[in-house]
Amino acid sequence: MYRAVTRNIEVLVRPFYLEDRSDPSENRYVWGYHVTIDNQSDEFVQLLSRYWHITDGAGRVEEVRGAGVVGDQPELNPGDSYQYTSGCPLPTPSGIMVGHYTMRNARGEMFNIAIPAFSLDLPDTRRTVN
């Protein structure tokens, strides 16, 4: 689990490998990631947009920007949490994702909250010899 807190808004990320959607023989590796956004602040916030900086195992970078997350722009009152699951394909068996969400509070102030950097790595496939 990866964690970042900005302005008392916590972002937790749990990545996982999607073996059934991956095809290593075609250089296609797919990960899912489950995100929890927990508003521990004392103010209302709405998630407006996302920004991802994705680096594959060969150092190639892709930047992704868009409105909301998974088609939603959730509103969170103090104490509310929001969860979603999404995915990321890569041409290499490892990578790193990091980014931020742009939020707006009830006063109309916009600010970014950090999404922690997290690694996308194949599960350990080493075999032990008895």
C-alpha positions in Angstrom: 0.0 0.0 0.0 1.3 3.5 -0.9 0.2 6.6 0.9 0.3 10.4 0.5 -1.4 13.1 2.5 -2.0 16.7 1.3 -4.1 19.2 3.2 -5.4 16.4 5.3 -6.7 14.4 2.3 -5.2 11.0 2.2 -4.6 9.0 -1.0 -3.9 5.3 -0.6 -3.0 3.2 -3.7 -2.8 -0.6 -3.9 -1.5 -1.8 -7.3 -1.9 -5.4 -8.6 -0.8 -7.4 -11.6 -3.5 -8.5 -14.0 -2.1 -11.7 -15.4 -5.2 -12.6 -17.3 -5.1 -9.3 -19.3 -1.3 -9.4 -19.9 0.5 -11.1 -22.7 4.3 -11.0 -22.1 5.0 -12.7 -25.5 3.5 -9.5 -27.0 5.2 -7.1 -24.5 1.9 -6.3 -22.9 1.8 -6.1 -19.1 -1.4 -4.8 -17.4 -1.8 -3.7 -13.8 -4.8 -2.6 -11.9 -4.7 -0.1 -9.0 -7.2 0.5 -6.3 -7.4 4.0 -4.9 -9.0 5.3 -1.7 -9.3 9.1 -1.2 -10.1 9.9 2.4 -11.1 13.5 3.3 -9.7 13.9 6.8 -9.9 17.7 6.4 -12.6 20.0 7.8 -13.8 21.2 4.4 -15.8 20.0 1.5 -13.8 19.1 -1.6 -14.5 17.9 -5.1 -12.1 16.0 -7.4 -12.1 17.8 -10.7 -9.2 16.2 -12.7 -6.3 13.8 -12.6 -2.7 13.9 -13.8 -0.5 10.8 -14.2 3.2 10.6 -14.9 3.9 7.0 -16.0 7.4 5.6 -16.6 7.9 2.2 -18.0 10.8 -0.1 -17.3 12.7 1.3 -20.3 12.4 4.9 -19.1 9.7 5.9 -21.5 7.3 8.5 -20.1 3.6 8.9 -20.8 1.6 11.7 -19.3 -2.2 11.3 -18.8 -4.6 14.2 -18.0 -8.3 14.1 -17.8 -11.5 15.1 -16.0 -12.3 13.2 -12.9 -11.6 9.5 -12.3 -13.4 6.6 -14.0 -16.0 9.0 -15.3 -16.8 10.5 -11.9 -15.9 13.8 -10.2 -16.6 12.8 -6.6 -17.6 15.2 -3.9 -16.3 14.5 -0.4 -17.6 16.1 2.7 -15.3 16.0 5.8 -15.0 12.4 6.9 -16.0 11.0 3.5 -14.1 8.4 1.5 -14.2 7.6 -2.2 -12.8 4.4 -3.8 -12.2 3.4 -7.4 -10.2 0.9 -9.4 -8.5 1.5 -12.8 -5.7 0.1 -14.8 -2.5 0.7 -16.7 -1.0 -1.3 -19.6 2.8 -1.1 -20.1 5.1 -2.6 -22.8 7.6 -3.6 -20.0 7.3 -5.9 -17.0 7.8 -3.0 -14.6 7.1 0.7 -14.2 6.3 3.6 -11.9 3.2 5.8 -11.6 2.9 9.1 -9.8 0.6 12.0 -10.1 -1.9 14.4 -8.5 -5.6 15.2 -8.4 -6.9 18.7 -8.8 -9.5 19.5 -6.2 -11.8 22.4 -5.5 -13.2 23.4 -2.1 -16.5 25.2 -1.3 -14.8 28.6 -1.6 -13.9 27.8 -5.2 -10.2 27.4 -4.4 -8.4 24.9 -6.6 -5.4 22.9 -5.4 -3.5 19.7 -6.1 -3.2 16.7 -3.8 -0.5 14.2 -4.3 -0.9 10.6 -5.6 2.0 8.7 -4.1 4.5 7.2 -6.4 3.9 3.4 -6.7 5.7 0.7 -8.5 4.2 -1.8 -11.0 6.2 -5.0 -10.8 5.5 -8.5 -11.7 4.7 -10.8 -8.8 7.7 -12.8 -7.6 8.0 -15.8 -9.9 11.1 -17.3 -8.4 10.8 -20.9 -7.4 12.5 -22.3 -4.3 14.3 -25.6 -4.6 13.7 -28.1 -1.7 
